[in-house]
Amino acid sequence: MRNGINKLVVVIIIIGFYLAVNGTAGYSFQVGSSDVQQLKAFSNAFVQVAKEVTPAVVCIQATKVIKISASDIPQSGDLPELFRRMFPPQQQEQYETKVLGSGVIYDKEGYIITNNHVVSDTKEIIVRLQDKRKFTAKLIGADPNTDVALIKINGENLPVARLGNSDNVNVGEWVLAIGTPFDSVFNSTVTAGIISSLGRNLNIIKPNKQSYKIEDFIQTDAVINPGNSGGPLVNLNGEVIAINSAIASSSGLYEGYGFAIPINLVKAMVEDLRKYGKIVRGVIGISFRDFADQDEMKKLKSDDPNGLLVTNVTSGFPGEKAGIKVNDVIVGVNDKKFRSSGQFQTFVATMNPGDKVKLSITRDGKPMDIWVLLGDMPAEVPQQQVQESEKAFNAPGIGLNVSENQTNPPRVQGEAKGVIVTSVKKGSEAERKNIKLGDIIYKVEKIEINSVSDFKTALEQYKTNKTVLFYIRNDDGWHLVNIELQ
């Protein structure tokens, strides 16, 4: 109701603006007038797109198996204590729950695109078509790093939606969202809105391999609610330009912000899932981030606000072999500019191991091109166990504890021994900047860190700075992190 009122207000404002510009004296909208005809043509565009695409949109009802143990129960309160008594520490119980989602058929063989979070860890996947046919679907593959999944049904005369090109999407263009919100009784609900923004990184995808998650969401104000996940976002040409995936909401219901995965990224993922049953993604082996502000841009002699600052180059990976260095600024890939870090990741993710990509970078303000031969995505590195030594230090203003590094690694490229992070406080600056247990801090600004004493000295020396640059090493390689001192 609230959304309907909002749109009515928008219509009234548009009409008011029109009258203000053209004058109100003696003016009235008349049946058959050119103004009405234009509005009808606009309306008919929505009608035709809905007619064309809706038959290919399916309702997905999945049965998931949820496992729970004592370690999953919160550690305070009378009710959690009751549950902990029911579940011995090492015992797991499981139960089934129903999940509702949407999907879109994109070829006659019955392949359906949806979200990973709709069909992962499922016991059974039931697909219902608009013509009331029902199928049991097979999960072909899923990628938690992009929240894309591919399922398949066996049927004849299946309706098919056309996939578009998300690189051509523009902020402000009209789109339709089609899906099954709330319950199967709302099957094939169609809502309209515009593209509100591009390249959104929400940090909501929780993948198995944190280093390889990709968030390049298209934001829309078309109404999306629980159950719409996996359904298509469609342009006025009737082409699927994205797959609806998430909403930003304090209530769990629509509040004006919907997010969808660009179809070009989706196409690359489902092609791999269809061929191999898994994702075969080329990797460079670098970490990067957006610029914090203009001051940082000036410091690195960059004039491109969309440039990406390289914060880590993993040893032995293609990026290092090609000559990429920490503090390089990436401004393009294969002669294309990008609008966000997510779009850069999307460009790379559509390529395979063995492909060559040209990175346009600036180093100390000087432009250059670096060719990188993409490598294979490696297995996840297990997290190391960390023990504090007797020489430890708590930095409450940052939210971490450090200890003398007991592993005593050899110096690498002039790198100091460092201190090891033994704990990170929840909600702290350290956690916000993704510092983790086991990270080695080996330099703070210009001071090399060989001991806890060095670390204390560095924090004291730079305590008047607004931000301090930490040099960090972990299993992924070397990183630069800007820490705000409290």
N, C-alpha and C positions, 0 to 999 in steps of 0.2 A: 504494500500500500504506500509506504513512504517513498519507494522508488518511483511509483506511478505519479505521485504528487509532484516529485522533483521534476519529472519529465514534462508534466503539464505546465509547471512554472516556466521551464525553458521555452516551451511553445509560445506561452503568453508573452514572454520577453521578446522573442523573435518577431511576433506579430506587432508588438508595441514599437520595436525598433523600425520595422518596415513602415508603419504609419507615421512615425516621427520623421523619417527621411522623406516620404512621399506626400505627407500632408494628410489630414484626416477629413477635411471639409468635403462632404458629399461622397466620401469613398466607402464602398462596401464590397465584400467578396461576393461574387455572383457565381451561381452554378454554371459550369461550362466556361468560365473565364480562363484566361491564359495562366493566371496564378494558380487556380485550382487544378488545371491540367498538369502543371509542373509538379505540384504536390502529389497528384495521383501517379504520375510517372515515377516519382521517387519512391512512393509506397509500393508500386508494382515491382520495382527492382528487388525489394525485400521479399515480396511474395514469391517471385520466381526463384530466388536463391533458396528460400526455405523449401519450396516444392522439389527442387533439384537435389538438394543435399540431404534432407531429413531421412529419406528412405535408407540411406547408407549408414545412418547413425544407430548404434545398437545400445541396448541396456545390458549391463554386465552384473550378474549376481554371483559373487564368489564366496566360497566357504573357506575361512581361514582357521588354522590351528594355532592357538596362542599358548605359549609355554610360560609358566611362572614358577619361581622358587622363592625361598625366604629372602634371598639377597635382593629381590625386586621389590620387597615390601618396605615402605618408609620406616625410618628408625625412631619415630616418636608417636605418641598417641595411644589410647587404649585399644581402639579397633585394629590398628596395624599389629599390636602385640598379640591380639587374638589370632590374626592370620599367621603370624610367625610361629605360633605354637602348632598350627595346623600343618605347616610346611617345614619339615626338618631342613637344616642348612643345605644338605647335598641333594635333597629330593626335589624333583620337578613334577609339577602337575600340568595338565594341558586341557584346554576346552576349546570348543568351536564357536565361531562368531560369523555372522553374515556381513558382507561388505557390498555396497552398491556403487556402481560406477558406470561410465559410458565408454564407448569406443567408436571407431569409424572404419568401415570396410574400404580398402583402397585398391583391391584388385579382384577379378572374377574367381580366383582360386580360393577365396575365403580368408585371406589374411586381414587381420584387424589390428589397428594401432590403438594402444591405450597407455595408461600410466603403470609404472612398476609398482607404485604403492597400492594400486587397485588389485593386482593379481599375484603379487609375490607371496610366497609361503602359503599357497592355497591347496586345499584338498580337492576342490571341484570348482569349475568355472562354467556357469550357464549363461548363454547369450540369447537374448530375445530381439527379434527384428520387428520393424514397424508393421509388417504384415502378419504378425502373431506367430510366426515360426519360431521354434525354440531349438537350440543346439547345445550340446556339450562341447566346449572348446578345449583345444590343446595349447598349453603354454609352449611356444617355440623358444623364447628367450627373453631376458629382461636385463636392463642396465640400471642399477641403483645410482650410478654417477650422473645420469641425466634424467632419471625418472621416466624412462621410455620402456615399453614392453610390447611384445608381438605375440598375438594368439592367433589360432586358426580354427575355422569351422569347415565342415564338408557340406556343401549345399549347391543347388542349381539355381540359375537365373538370379544371382545375387546382385543387388544394387551396389554401385561403386561411386565413391566420391573422387573428384579430381584434386590432386595435390599441386599447390602453387609454388611460388618462389618468395620466401620470407625476406630475402635481401631487398625486395622491391617495396616492402611495407613502409608506410610513412605515418608519423604522428598526425592525428586528426582525421584519418580516413575511417569510414563507417565499416563496421563488422557485425556479424551475427555469431552468437554462441549457441550451440545446439547440444542438448544432452538430457540426462534423466536426474533432475535434482530431487533430493529428499526420499522419494519412494517411486517404485515402478509405475504407480498410477499417474505420475507426472511424466510419463514417457514422451520423448520428442518435444520437449519444451524449447522454444526459440526466443532468445532475447537479443536486443540490439544495443549498440553503443559505438564508441570510437576507440581507436588506438590512442592510449593516454601517454605512453612512454615506451622506449626501447632499451634493451640492454640492462634490465634490472638484475642485480645480484642481491638476493635476499638472505643468503646463508641458511636456507631451510632444508636443502638436500643433505641427508645423512648417509653417505655412501660407505661401502666396504673399504674403499681406498680413497682416503680423504684428499690425497694429492691430485686425483684425477676427476673430481666432481666438476661439472660445468653448469653454471647458472647464467643464462642469457635471456631472461624472460621478457616477453612482450606483455606490457601492462594494458588492460582494457577496463572500461567502465560498463561493458555489457554484463548483465547480471549473471554471476556464477555462484552456485551454492554446492554444498556437499552432494555428491552424486553426479555432478557435471564433470568430475575428473576423468580425463581420457577422451572427452568429446572434442569435436572440432571447433576452431575459431575460423570463420569463413569470410572472405571479402565479397564485394558486390559483383564480382565475376563468377561467383559460385566456386571458388578455389579454396581449399583448406590451406591456411597460412600458418596455423599453429595448433597445438594440442593443449587444451585447458588442463591446468595442473594444480593451482593453488589459489587461495584468497588470503588477503591480509585482513584480519578481523579480531576484535576483542570478544565477540560473542559466539564465534564459530559460524555465523551466518554472513551473508553478503552485506558489506558496508561501503561499497564503491570501488574496491580494488581487487581486480582479478588478474591472474598471471598465467601465461601460456608459453609452451616450449616452441621456438621457431621451427617451422616444418623442414627447413633445410638441414638442421641438426637431426631432427627426427628421421628424415629419409636416410641419412648416413648410418644411423644406429640400426634401423630396421633392416637395411640391406645386409649389414654384418650378421644380425640375428638370424635372418632368413638363410644366409649362406652357411654360417658356421655355428649358429646357436649361441654365440657369444660375441662380445665386442672385440674387434681387432683394430686397435687405435695406435696411430703413430705418436710418439712422444719426443719432445725436445730435451727434457730434463732440466728445466729452469723453473724458478718461482718468481712471481712478479706481482705488482700491485699498482693501483692508480696513484697519481700524485696526491699528496695530502693538501697542498695549497700552492699559491703562486711563489711563495718564498722557496719552497723545495724545487720548483721548476727553475727558478733563477739560479739556485745553487748548482743545479746540474746542467745549466745552460741550454734548457729546452724551452721552445716556444709553442709546443703542441700540448694542449690541456688533456687530450685523449691519449697521450703517450703512456707507456707502461714501464715502470721502473723495475729493472731486474734486481731482485734481492737475493737470489741464490742460483748457483750453477752447480749441479750435481756432478761429482767426480765420476768420470768414465762414461758419461752420457753424451748424446750427439751434440748438445749445446756447447759443452766444454771442448769437444773435439773440433767444433767449427770455429771456436775462438770467441764465443760470447763471454762477457765479463760482468761481474757485479757492478751496478751503477750504470750499465748501458741502458738506454731508453729506446724501447721498441715503438716505432711510429707507423709501421705498415707491414703487411705480409702479402707476398706475391703481387706487389704493386697496388694493393688495395688498402685504403684507410679503414680503420675500425672505430666504432663509437664507444666501445667499452671493453674491459678485460674479458667479459663473457663472450663477446662477439669474436675477439681474437682466438679464444679457446675453441669456439665453434668452427672457425676457419680451419684450425689445425686438426680438430677432431674428425672432420670430413675426409681426412687423408689417411693413408695406410703406411705401415712400416715399409721403408725402402723408397718412399716418395721424397722428392727434394722440394724444400720451400725456401723462398727468398725473404729474409727478414730485413726490413729497412730500419736502421737504428741510428741514433746519434750517440757519440762517445766524446765527452768533454765539449759538446756543442758541434762536433764535426760529423756530418752525415756519412754513412757508409752502408753497403749491402753485405750481408753474410748469408751464404747458402748453407742450409742444414739438411743432412740426410736423416730422416726420421727413423727412430729406433722402435723396438717393441716395448709394450707396456709390461713392466716387470711385476712379479708377485709382490704382495704387501710385505713390508719388513716388520717382523714381530717387535712389539714394544719391549724395551729393555727394563730390567729391574734396577732400582736405584737404592743405595744405602747411604745414610749420612756418615761422614767421618766425624771425629771429635772436633775438627775445625769447621764450624758451621756459622752461618749468619742469616738473620731474618731481616728482610727489607720490606717492612709493612706498607710503606708508601707506594710500593710497586705491586706488592701482593705475592711475593715468592720467598722461598728459602733456598739458600745455596750452600754448598759444601765443597771442601777440597776434592779435586778430581782424583779419585784413587786409581783410575785406569792408567794414568801417566802416559798418554800417547806420545809418540815422537812428534817433534815440531814439523809441521807441514807448510811449506811455502811461507816460512817466517811466523807461523801461527803459534801463539802462546798455549800453555797447558790448559788454562781456563779453570772456571769453577762450574760445578754441575748443579742443575736445578733439582732439588729434592722434594719440593711441593709447590703448588700453585693455588692461591686462594680463589675460591669461586666468586665470580663477579668482579674480580680485581682488574687493574690495568694490564697485568701480565696475561691473564686469561683472555681479555679482549684482544690482545695482540698475538694470540695463538702460541704463546710460550708454553712448553709442555715439560712434563716430568722427564728427566734425562737429558734435556738440552744442555749444551756446553756454552757458557758465555766466555768468550776468549778475548774480547776487546770491548772497551767502552769509550766511545769517541776516539781519542788518540792514545789512550792508555792500554797497553797490553796487560791482560789478566793472567797471572801465574799462580795466584793464591787468593784466599778470602780477604786477606789484608789489602791486596791490590784492588779488589772489587769495592771494598769500603772506601778506600782512598779516592777512587774514581767517582763514586756517588757524592762524596763530600766535595770534591773539586768542581763538579758540574751541577751542584744543587741549585744554583741560581738560574740554570738554563730552563727554558720552558719544556723542551724535549731533549732527550739524550739518545744517541744512536748506539744500540747494542749490536755487536757482531756475535752471531750464534752458529754453532755447528751441531747437527744431529744426523740421524741415519739418512736423511734426505739430502744432506750436503751443507752448504754455507748460506746463512741468511743475514739480512740487515733488517733490524726492527727499531722503529722510532717509539720510545717510551716517554710518556708524559709523567714527570715527577710530581708527586703530591706534596 
